[in-house]
Amino acid sequence: MNLKHLQHVVALAETLNFHRAAERVHLSQPAFSRSIAAFEQTCGLRIFDRHGGSVELTSVGKQVVQRARRLLLDARSLSHDLKLLRDAELGEVIFGAGPFSAAAIVAPVLRAFHNRYPKIAIRVEVNNWLQLLRMLNEEQIDFFIADTRALPPDEHIDVTSLGALPIGFFCCRHHPLLQPPRSRRRAMVSTDALLAYPLASVRIPPIARHELAASLGLPDGAVLPVHVECDDITLLKQLIPDTDIVLTCADRLVRDEVAKGTLVRLPILNLAQVYGDWGIVKLAGRTLSPASQIVADALQATMADEKTAGRPRASATPSARRGS
């Protein structure tokens, strides 16, 4: 028994004529008759009574046709849904991100994805990499994006490297660190001068926070002191104007503000150009759904754009390396 047999049975039930039913399903009449006979033989039931040239449904046949119609409708619906899923027009994407990557990379990708695929449901789990790895192994999320340097070696996961992100320190244009304001070329800002002012940031992965500290020349094992920590980058950006707070974040998060002149990137002495080794993490051997793959590809493309968009000029000397 297959869907073709059910289509033939329904066609005959609706026409009660072998010739017209065969034409409807684009078969010769002998082939159509053999299909009906094969279905009845498989079922072990008589679905149609034949009286000369006329055809009639049996009482059992009426029940079978009723079920067959429902099955064919479900099959058509499934076929339609499969096409939508294949074309990323239907379904759900569930993935994870750390707070920093959520703010720096995920938000613009989600905006673009929703504009292109408004019927796809999206859920983002923002958490640390340890919890995201647990959720991935329990198949609660399709994949996650994080700084992958802290991940332990694991044959059960696949990691697609995305590279590093430019991170800087930003302040309002009237900040004391920018004085004198009419200087044609601003003097480099030392670590001591920078840390004399409160820092604000989204939650930075510990390994990147240590990396920032090392780049600024802080002692081994020191972490970057953050006075205002909030995962809402919009709120943080609203704190900066007309205050002495310095915001540290990915360059892309304040690109518009820097272009408008409301925020200024501080020229920090010895600051490394990029930080992190971000990656997309999924279960090994597991194929992502078309919608999830589109999101993953968009995240990868966004990181690639960051590399080609141009990085800030080196501050003065090569960045300090951890342990040097």
N, C-alpha and C positions, 0 to 999 in steps of 0.2 A: 504494500500500500504506500502511495506517495501523493504529493499534492496534485500531480497531474491527474491521477485517478479521481481525486475529489473534485477537481474542476470539471472533469468529464461527467461525473455523476450529477453535479449541480446543473450543468448545461442541459443534460437530458431531462432532468426534473422540471426545468423551466420551459422547455420546448415540447416535451413529450413526443419528440419526433427525432429518430436517429439521423436522418439526412440533415435537418436544420441544425441539430446539436453538433454534428461532425463539422459542418461549415463554420459554426461559431468558434470552434477550437482549432480550426485549420488542419483537420485530419480527413483522410478519405473515410467513407462510411465503413468499409470492412475493418480498417484499423481502429476506428472508434468503437465498433461493436466488440472487437476483441478486447479492448481496454475495459469496457463495462463488464464483459464476461469474466475477465481476470480479476476484477475488483470483487465481484460477487463470489467467485471461487475462493479468493483469499479470505473474505469475511465468513464464508460458509453460510451466507444468507442470500435470499432472493430480494433484491432491492426494487426491481421492476417486474411487473407482469406484462407479457406481450400477448396481444390478442390480434393476430393478423398484422395489419399495418399500424395498429394503435399501441400506445405504451401507457402504462399506469403505475404510479408508485404504490408499493405495498404499504401496509401499516408500519412495518419495520423500516421500510425505505424512507417514510416521512421523517422518522426520528433521525435516521442516518443523515439525510439531507440537511436537516436543521443543524446538526452538529458540524457537518461539513462546511456549511456557510460560515459558521463562527470560526472554524479553524482557518479557512481561506482568508477571512477578514483579518484574523490575528497575523497570518503569514504576510499579508500585504502591509499591515502596520509595522511588522518587524522589518520587512524589507525597506520600507520608507525610513524607519528609524536608523537602520544600519547605514543607509546612504547619508543621512544627516550626521551620524557619528563619524563616518568616514570623511565627510567634508567639513567636520568640526562645526556643524550647525546645531548640534544637540549634545547634551551630556553634562558632565561636571568635572572640574579640575580642582584637585585638592593638593596643595603643595606647601612646603614649609620654608621659612627664611629666618635668619637671625635678625635682631632689631636693626643692626647697621645696614645689612644688605637689603632689608625690607624698605628702609628709607631711601637708600642710595640708588637701588636698581629696580626694585619690584614695582613701585608705584607708577612710574611712567609706562612700564610694560603693560600693567593691568589696564590703564586708561586706553591705550591703543588697542588692546585685545578686546575689551568690552565694546568699543566703537565698531570693531569689525565683526564680532561674534556676540551680539547682545543676548542671545538665547542660551548661551553656555553659562552655567552656574560656576562661580569661582569661590573657593575658600582658601585663605592663607593662614597657616598656623605660624605665628611669630613666637620663637622660643630659642633657647640655646641649642648648639649642635648636638649635645648629648641627648636631649629630649627628642630632637628631630630624628636622630638616628634610631632611637627606640621606636618612634612612631612609624618610621619607614619599615623597620623589620617586622612590625605588627601590621603592616599594610594599611595604616590609617591615612597615609599620605602617598602620593604618586612619586614625589621626589622632593628634594630640598636644596637650597642654595646657601652656602656658608663658606667661611675661610676654612679650607680643607687641611691646613697644616696640622691641626690638632687631631684629626681623625686617625684612629689606629688602623694599621694594615688589616684589611678584611676582604677575603676572596668573595664574599657574598654581596659586595657592593661595587658599582661602577662609578667612576668619577670623571666628569668631563671638565677639564680645566678651562677657566674663563680669564685667568690672568689677574692683574692687580689694578687697583683704583688710585687715581690721584687724590690725595687728601691734603687739605690746607687749613690755615687758621685765618679767620675772617672777623673784621670788626667794622663798626660804623665809620664813616669818613671823617668824623671829628674826634676820633679816638686819640688820646695822648701819644700812643705809640707811632702815630703817623706825623707828628710834628717835626719840623716846621711844615705847615701845609703847602707852602709855595715852593718847596724844594723840588728841583727838577728831577732829581733821582733820590728816592727815599733811602735812608741808611738801613743797613741790615739790622733786624731785631734779634737781640741775643736771647738765649733761653732764660736768663735771669730777669731780663726786662719783660719777657712774655709772661712768665709765671708770677709776676707781681700783680697780675690782673686775674680775675676769676674766669675760669674756662667753662664752657657749656658744650654738651655733646649728646647725641643719642648714645645708647649703650654700645660701646665698641668691644669686639671680641677681645678677651684677655691677651691673646698672643699679639694682636695688632696694637693693643694699648702699650704693651711692653716694647714693641717695635718703635712706636712713636717716641716713647721715653728714651730709648737708646739713640734714636736719630737726633734728639735734642741734647744728647750728651749727658743725660742723667745717670747716676751710678747704676751699676749692674743690679738687676733685680727690682729697680724702682719702677713704679707705674706712673702714668701720667695723671696728675691730680685734676679731677673734674669736679667743679663746684655745683653745677646745675646739670643734671642728667634727666633726659626725657626722651621717650621714643617718638614723640610728635615733633617732627622737624619744622612744621609750620609754626607751632608755638615757639620753638626755639628761635626761629628767624625773627619773630615779632619782638623778642626780648632784646635784640641787639641794638637797634637804632637808639641813639641818645643815651647809651649806657657805656660803661667801661668793660662790659662782658666781651670775651673773645670766643667765637664759635669755631670749633674744629669739626669738620665734616668733609664728605666727598665734594670735590669741586662742582660736580654736576648738580648738586642740590641747591647751590646758590648762584648758578650761572646767570639767571635773569637778573638777580639783585646786583651782581657784580657788573653786568652790562649796563644797568641803569645808574650805577654809581652809588647806590644806597649802602652797599657793603664793599669792603676793600680786602683783597687778599694780602695778608701781611708777608713781607719778605723775611722769612725766618732763616737765620744762619744755620747752615748744615742740614736743613730739613730734606729728607729723602723725597723723591718725586712721586713714588707710588708705594702702596702698602697692600699687603695681603696676597693670598693665592686662592682666589675664589673659585668655586667649582659647583657644578650641578651633580648631585649625588642621587643615584637610583639603585634599585636592586639589580644585581648582576643577572643577565639573561632575561630580564623582564622588558617587554616592549611597551612603551608608553602609548596611551590612547592618542588618536590624532590631535585632539584638543590639547592634551598635556604636552605633546611634542611641539605644538605650535608655540605654547608658552615658553617651554625650555629653549627652543630655537630663538625666540624673541629676546630672552635674557642673554643668550650668547651673543646675539647681534648687538644688543645694547652695550655690552662690555667691549665688543670690537669697535664700536663707534667711539667709545671713550679713548681708545688707543690712537685712533686716526684723527680725533678732533683736535689734537694738539695738547701737549702737557705744558704746565707752567715752566718757565725757565729755571734752570738750576740756581739755587740761592747764592752759593759762594764757593764752597768746597764740597768734595764728594761726601755723601751722607755717611754718618758713623754706622758701623756694623755692630750688631750685638756681640758682645764679648771682646771687641777690639779695644 
